[in-house]
Amino acid sequence: MPIHEKSLIRPENLITHDSLVIDGTDVSGHWSTFIKSRTITDYNEAMQDEIAALPGGEYIHRCWQCGSCTNACTVNAVNPDFNPRYWIYLIRTGMEEELLRDKDIIWQCVSCNKCTYACPRDVFPEGVMKATAHWLELKGHTAASPATHFDATFTEQILATGRMEESHTLRSFFKRTGQPLNQPWLVALVTGMAKRFPLFFMIRMGLAVVFRPRTRGWARTEGVLRDFVSQRRARNAAALGLDSKEGH
């Protein structure tokens, strides 16, 4: 799966001579652009299998590098460095060091799923991006992203009560990420709701915040779901050669 585009070659690996004459021919400037040769010795031959073992990465092996995912990508339209096609290429060839150079932007996928709809091979690129971000966190290459914190908060809310209570989820998310609760947009939202919604509705929301009601008969379902989550974490950890407590 060769990559031919100049845009996918790291700038420091491009060498241009301002003044160069070869066999009497002036090839100065862009005519003398060369790609620095490299010897890569740190392949991670298991990287594709590790990503494939995580939720969303199961079909990465189907990719044939057509570029439909990157062409359709919402984030790539704003930041050309966000390139799902290139990262899938790096994963499949085991070039872990190269992948880690983009570790701070991989998690920025917005899950619009345009790439998934465009993919002719059903690779599910959006899932691969999420699996890759999860892989980076599990391997200790990056700290948990805001998206991971929100997912954890949302999941714990559902497991504990069997229902979604927005204000509790927001408070927990802000606490996990060290953000203040009195953010201007949130204050404006609550103020607007207080003016527009009936009093009984606001009282009901307030009681839900204080008492956190549970879905009736939820205990048994909660136990089953927690067992499933525990088993999935253990499987993820095993696939990456980690301790089961790390596979969260």
C-alpha positions in Angstrom: 0.0 0.0 0.0 2.4 2.7 -1.1 1.7 6.4 -0.3 2.7 8.6 -3.3 1.2 12.0 -2.3 3.8 14.6 -1.3 1.4 16.0 1.3 1.8 12.7 3.2 5.6 13.0 3.5 6.8 14.6 6.6 8.4 18.1 5.8 11.7 17.2 7.5 12.1 14.3 5.2 12.0 16.5 2.1 15.4 17.9 1.0 15.6 20.8 -1.5 18.9 22.4 -2.7 18.7 26.1 -3.4 21.7 25.7 -5.8 22.4 22.4 -7.5 23.8 21.5 -10.9 23.9 17.9 -12.1 25.7 17.0 -15.3 25.6 20.6 -16.4 21.8 21.0 -15.8 20.6 23.5 -13.2 18.1 21.7 -11.0 18.0 24.2 -8.2 14.9 24.8 -6.1 12.0 22.4 -6.3 13.6 20.6 -9.2 16.1 19.1 -6.7 13.5 17.9 -4.1 14.5 14.5 -2.7 12.9 12.3 -0.1 15.4 11.4 2.7 15.8 7.7 2.9 14.9 6.1 6.2 15.4 2.7 7.8 12.5 1.8 10.1 13.3 -0.9 12.7 10.5 -0.5 15.2 7.5 -2.0 13.4 4.7 -3.1 15.6 3.5 -6.1 13.6 0.6 -6.6 16.0 -0.8 -3.1 15.7 -3.5 -3.9 13.2 -4.7 -6.9 15.3 -4.7 -4.7 18.4 -6.8 -2.1 16.8 -9.1 -4.7 15.3 -9.6 -6.2 18.8 -11.2 -3.0 20.0 -14.8 -2.0 19.4 -15.1 -0.2 16.0 -11.8 -1.5 14.6 -13.0 -5.0 13.5 -13.0 -4.3 9.8 -9.8 -2.3 9.3 -8.3 -5.2 7.3 -10.8 -4.4 4.5 -9.3 -1.0 3.6 -7.8 -0.7 0.1 -6.6 2.9 0.5 -9.1 4.5 -1.9 -9.2 7.7 0.2 -13.0 8.0 0.2 -12.9 8.4 4.0 -10.5 11.3 4.1 -12.3 12.9 1.1 -15.6 12.9 2.9 -14.2 13.8 6.4 -15.7 16.8 8.1 -12.6 17.4 10.2 -10.2 17.0 7.2 -12.0 19.9 5.5 -10.9 22.1 8.3 -7.6 20.5 9.2 -5.8 18.6 6.3 -3.6 16.9 8.9 -6.6 14.9 10.1 -6.3 12.0 7.6 -8.1 8.7 8.4 -6.8 7.0 5.3 -3.2 7.7 6.1 -3.6 6.5 9.7 -5.2 3.3 8.6 -2.3 2.8 6.3 0.2 3.3 9.2 -1.8 0.9 11.4 -1.9 -1.8 8.8 1.9 -1.5 8.1 2.7 -1.4 11.8 4.3 2.0 11.7 3.6 2.9 15.3 6.1 5.6 15.7 4.7 7.5 12.7 1.1 7.1 14.1 2.2 8.5 17.4 3.3 11.7 15.8 -0.4 12.5 15.2 -1.7 11.2 18.6 -2.9 14.6 19.7 -5.4 15.0 16.8 -6.7 11.5 16.1 -9.3 11.8 18.9 -10.8 14.9 17.3 -13.1 12.7 15.1 -16.7 14.2 15.4 -18.5 10.9 14.5 -20.4 12.5 11.7 -20.1 9.1 9.9 -19.6 10.7 6.5 -16.6 8.5 6.0 -18.6 5.4 6.9 -21.3 6.2 4.3 -18.6 6.9 1.7 -16.5 3.8 2.3 -17.0 1.2 -0.5 -15.5 -1.6 1.6 -17.5 -1.2 4.8 -14.3 -0.6 6.8 -16.4 1.6 9.2 -13.6 4.3 9.4 -15.4 6.2 12.2 -15.2 3.2 14.3 -11.5 2.7 13.5 -10.8 6.3 14.6 -12.5 5.7 17.9 -10.7 2.3 18.3 -7.4 4.1 17.5 -8.1 6.8 20.1 -9.0 4.2 22.6 -5.8 2.2 21.8 -3.7 5.3 22.3 -5.2 5.8 25.8 -4.9 2.1 26.8 -1.3 2.0 25.7 -0.5 5.1 27.7 0.4 7.3 24.7 -2.3 9.9 25.5 -4.4 11.0 28.4 -8.1 10.3 28.3 -9.7 12.6 25.8 -12.8 14.8 26.6 -14.8 12.3 24.5 -13.6 9.4 26.6 -14.5 11.3 29.8 -18.0 12.0 28.5 -18.5 8.4 27.4 -17.4 7.2 30.9 -19.8 9.6 32.6 -22.7 8.7 30.4 -22.1 4.9 30.8 -21.8 5.1 34.6 -25.1 7.1 34.7 -26.9 4.5 32.7 -25.4 1.6 34.6 -26.3 3.1 38.0 -29.9 4.2 37.3 -31.0 2.8 34.0 -31.9 6.3 32.7 -30.4 9.5 31.4 -30.4 12.6 33.6 -28.7 15.4 31.7 -27.8 17.8 34.5 -26.1 15.0 36.5 -24.2 13.9 33.4 -23.0 17.4 32.7 -21.9 18.0 36.3 -20.0 14.7 36.4 -18.4 15.5 33.0 -17.3 19.0 34.1 -15.9 17.6 37.3 -13.9 14.8 35.5 -12.4 17.3 33.1 -11.8 20.1 35.6 -14.2 22.6 34.1 -16.2 25.1 36.1 -20.0 24.5 36.2 -20.9 28.2 35.8 -20.0 28.4 32.1 -21.7 31.2 30.2 -23.4 29.0 27.7 -24.8 26.7 30.4 -26.0 29.6 32.5 -27.8 31.0 29.4 -29.3 27.6 28.7 -30.7 27.2 32.2 -32.0 30.8 32.3 -33.8 30.3 29.0 -35.3 27.1 30.2 -36.5 28.7 33.5 -38.3 31.4 31.4 -39.9 29.1 28.9 -40.7 25.8 30.7 -43.7 25.2 33.0 -42.9 25.4 36.8 -43.9 21.8 37.4 -41.4 20.6 34.8 -38.6 22.6 36.4 -39.5 21.2 39.8 -39.5 17.7 38.4 -36.1 18.2 36.9 -34.8 19.5 40.2 -36.1 16.5 42.1 -34.4 14.2 39.6 -31.1 16.0 40.2 -31.4 15.5 44.0 -32.8 12.0 44.2 -31.5 10.4 41.0 -34.5 8.0 40.5 -33.7 4.5 39.1 -35.6 2.6 36.5 -38.0 0.1 38.1 -36.5 -3.3 38.5 -33.1 -2.2 37.2 -30.9 -4.1 39.7 -30.9 -7.3 37.7 -30.2 -5.6 34.4 -27.5 -3.5 36.0 -25.7 -6.6 37.2 -25.8 -8.2 33.7 -24.5 -5.0 32.1 -21.7 -4.5 34.6 -20.6 -8.1 34.0 -20.6 -7.5 30.2 -18.6 -4.3 30.6 -16.1 -6.1 32.9 -15.6 -8.9 30.4 -15.2 -6.5 27.5 -12.6 -4.5 29.4 -10.7 -7.7 30.2 -10.8 -8.8 26.6 -9.6 -5.4 25.4 -6.7 -5.5 27.9 -5.7 -9.1 26.9 -5.6 -8.1 23.2 -3.2 -5.3 24.0 -1.2 -7.3 26.5 -2.3 -5.2 29.4 -3.5 -5.8 32.9 -7.3 -6.2 33.0 -7.6 -3.1 35.3 -6.0 -1.1 32.5 -8.5 -2.1 29.8 -11.1 0.5 30.6 
